[in-house]
Amino acid sequence: MDKEGLTYFKDLLSNRLDSLIQEAEKTVSGMIDGKETFPDPTDRASMESDRNFLLRIRDRERKLILKIKDALGRINDGTFGICEVCEEEISEKRLKARPVTTLCIDCKTKQEAEERLKSQ
């Protein structure tokens, strides 16, 4: 991949990382500051349900943050955009759709087919 492409993906990933970290900080500060009292148990249950849903989202984002950091590391060490299975270049179209990917579309398709067979 050329230098311009790497710069594009580095900026894209860095911006995404920054926004995810900001959202996580908002969630933490909202939970620390939130001293709500609910006289109605239904309101309390609704708030707890919303909080659990938000925490599940943040956990998924935490995993994405790790993948983004890994992708930024691959940009720095020169392995970004190279499939870790077949060592061919990953198409730019695929990288734009999923910049944290480590597999080309062919290897990913094969991996998913194998997973489907195992789960049957």
C-alpha positions as CSV (number, residue, x, y, z in Angstrom):
1,M,0.0,0.0,0.0
2,D,1.3,3.5,-0.8
3,K,2.1,6.1,1.8
4,E,-1.1,8.1,0.9
5,G,-3.3,5.1,1.6
6,L,-1.6,4.4,4.9
7,T,-2.0,8.0,6.0
8,Y,-5.7,7.8,5.1
9,F,-6.2,4.6,7.2
10,K,-4.1,5.9,10.0
11,D,-6.2,9.1,10.2
12,L,-9.5,7.1,9.9
13,L,-8.5,4.7,12.7
14,S,-7.1,7.4,14.9
15,N,-10.3,9.5,14.7
16,R,-12.5,6.4,15.4
17,L,-10.3,5.5,18.4
18,D,-10.6,9.0,19.8
19,S,-14.4,9.0,19.4
20,L,-14.7,5.6,21.1
21,I,-12.6,6.7,24.0
22,Q,-14.6,9.9,24.4
23,E,-17.9,7.9,24.5
24,A,-16.4,5.5,27.1
25,E,-15.4,8.4,29.3
26,K,-18.9,9.9,29.0
27,T,-20.4,6.6,30.1
28,V,-18.1,6.2,33.1
29,S,-18.7,9.8,34.3
30,G,-22.4,9.4,33.8
31,M,-22.4,6.3,36.0
32,I,-20.3,7.9,38.7
33,D,-22.4,11.1,38.8
34,G,-25.7,9.3,38.4
35,K,-27.3,9.3,41.9
36,E,-30.9,8.7,40.8
37,T,-33.5,7.6,43.2
38,F,-36.6,5.9,41.8
39,P,-39.7,5.6,44.0
40,D,-41.3,3.3,41.4
41,P,-39.6,-0.1,41.0
42,T,-40.6,-0.2,37.3
43,D,-38.7,3.0,36.6
44,R,-35.7,1.6,38.4
45,A,-35.9,-1.6,36.4
46,S,-36.1,0.3,33.2
47,M,-33.0,2.4,34.1
48,E,-31.1,-0.8,35.0
49,S,-32.1,-2.4,31.7
50,D,-30.9,0.7,29.8
51,R,-27.7,0.7,31.7
52,N,-27.0,-3.0,31.0
53,F,-27.7,-2.4,27.3
54,L,-25.2,0.5,27.3
55,L,-22.6,-1.6,29.1
56,R,-22.9,-4.3,26.5
57,I,-22.4,-1.7,23.7
58,R,-19.3,-0.3,25.5
59,D,-17.9,-3.8,25.9
60,R,-18.2,-4.3,22.2
61,E,-16.5,-0.9,21.7
62,R,-13.7,-1.9,24.1
63,K,-13.0,-4.9,21.9
64,L,-13.1,-2.6,18.8
65,I,-10.6,-0.3,20.5
66,L,-8.2,-3.2,20.9
67,K,-8.6,-4.1,17.2
68,I,-8.0,-0.4,16.2
69,K,-4.8,-0.2,18.3
70,D,-3.6,-3.5,16.7
71,A,-4.4,-2.0,13.2
72,L,-2.5,1.1,14.0
73,G,0.4,-1.0,15.2
74,R,0.3,-2.9,11.8
75,I,0.5,0.4,10.0
76,N,3.6,1.4,12.0
77,D,5.3,-2.0,11.4
78,G,4.4,-2.2,7.7
79,T,2.1,-5.2,7.8
80,F,-1.2,-3.3,7.5
81,G,-3.3,-4.5,4.5
82,I,-1.6,-7.8,4.3
83,C,-3.7,-11.0,4.9
84,E,-2.3,-12.9,7.9
85,V,-3.2,-16.3,6.3
86,C,-2.2,-16.1,2.6
87,E,0.0,-13.0,3.0
88,E,-1.6,-11.4,-0.1
89,E,-2.7,-7.7,-0.1
90,I,-6.2,-7.1,1.2
91,S,-8.2,-5.0,-1.2
92,E,-8.6,-1.3,-0.5
93,K,-12.4,-1.8,-0.8
94,R,-12.4,-4.3,2.0
95,L,-10.2,-2.2,4.2
96,K,-12.5,0.8,3.7
97,A,-15.4,-1.4,4.8
98,R,-13.5,-2.9,7.7
99,P,-10.2,-1.2,8.4
100,V,-9.4,-3.4,11.3
101,T,-9.5,-6.6,9.3
102,T,-6.6,-9.0,9.1
103,L,-7.9,-11.3,6.4
104,C,-8.6,-10.9,2.7
105,I,-12.1,-11.6,1.6
106,D,-11.2,-15.0,0.3
107,C,-9.6,-16.2,3.5
108,K,-12.5,-14.6,5.6
109,T,-15.1,-16.4,3.5
110,K,-13.2,-19.7,3.9
111,Q,-13.0,-19.1,7.7
112,E,-16.7,-18.4,8.0
113,A,-17.6,-21.5,6.0
114,E,-15.4,-23.6,8.3
115,E,-17.1,-22.1,11.4
116,R,-20.6,-22.8,10.0
117,L,-19.6,-26.5,9.4
118,K,-18.3,-26.8,13.0
119,S,-21.5,-25.3,14.5
120,Q,-23.7,-27.8,12.7
